[in-house]
Every structure is written in structure tokens, then in C-alpha cells.
Amino acid sequence: MCYAIIQAESKQAGLSVFRRGLLNRLQQEYQAREQLRARSPQGWVCYVTFICNIFDYLRVNNMPMMALVNPVYDCLFRLAQPDSLSKEEEVDCLVLQLHRVGEQLEKMNRQRMDELFVLIRDGFLLLTGLSSLAQLLLLEIIEFRAAGWKTTPAAHKYYYSEVSD
């Protein structure tokens, strides 16, 4: 919806007032992200989902907005911290967003993606008390990236065999 508004505004008036306001608001929330997470875990997950969607859809010269690369990475890094990995809702958000924007992010900064996956791997291997769902999701995203951001037929069968077609 934001993308449609930005496109319409740009075509009709040649302006980007909405986009500027949207990015300013994202920046404000980004700066207060720890407070948001402490105050409202669901609000935090929604914010991460929203900023990843904006990164995914808004383009400048057919490329993702460079200004969003580091904030998106920072949010994903936060979701990969041990205290977040112990919360299924945050693990689910991390994995969903990596499915959505991981490949694009990796193209923008491979080193940070490598660092993020070190955290994910270490969380999967070393953290005790992770739920079986969190372990499954983390393993699935590790394999997804290792397979070139694609799900192999064998992996799909393994991870999604319980999901009805």
C-alpha cells in the first residue's frame, strides 16, 4: 500500500513527501527499537516485518534503498541474539524476513550476512532450551541459505511434510 501511494504521488505531483515522511518515521522507530521491543514484543515484530517489506518493495533505480540496508541488518541481528532466539515469535520473524529479503541483503553486504549467520548457527548449536520449533526454523534457514536461497525438494519435503497441500 505504501508503494502504491509513493508511486501515485510521484506520478501526479513529482514529489516524494509521503516517502520522506515514511522513512523519517521508520528512522524514529529504529532509533527507539530497544524500547519498542521491551514495551511491545508484538509491535517489535511488526516493525521488523514492516521495515523489511519497505526494503523489499521500495526501489531507487531498480535497486533496494541503500539507506535501509544497515537498519534492516541491525533489526535482524537483534532477532538473532540469544534472548530473541528463545522467543518463537521472534525466531519466526527472523526466518520469514530472511526468506523474503535475505538474498537481496546478501548482495548488498555479504560480510554482514556471514556475521548474521554465525549468530544464527551459534544460537542453533549452542543455546540450550530452544523450543523444537525454533530449532527447526533455524536449521531450515541455515539450509535455505546454503542452497543458494532456494528450497531443495528434499528440504521442502523434510521441513514441510506436516503441512497439508
Secondary structure, 3 states (H helix, E strand, C coil): CHHHHHHHHHHHHCCCHHHHHHHHHHHHHHHCHHHHHHHCHHHHHHHHHHHHHHHHHCEECCEECHHHHHHHHHHHHHHCCHHHHCCHHHHHHHHHHHHHHHHHHHHHCHHHHHHHHHHHHHHHHHCCCCCHHHHHHHHHHHHHHHCCCCCCHHHHHHHHCCCCC
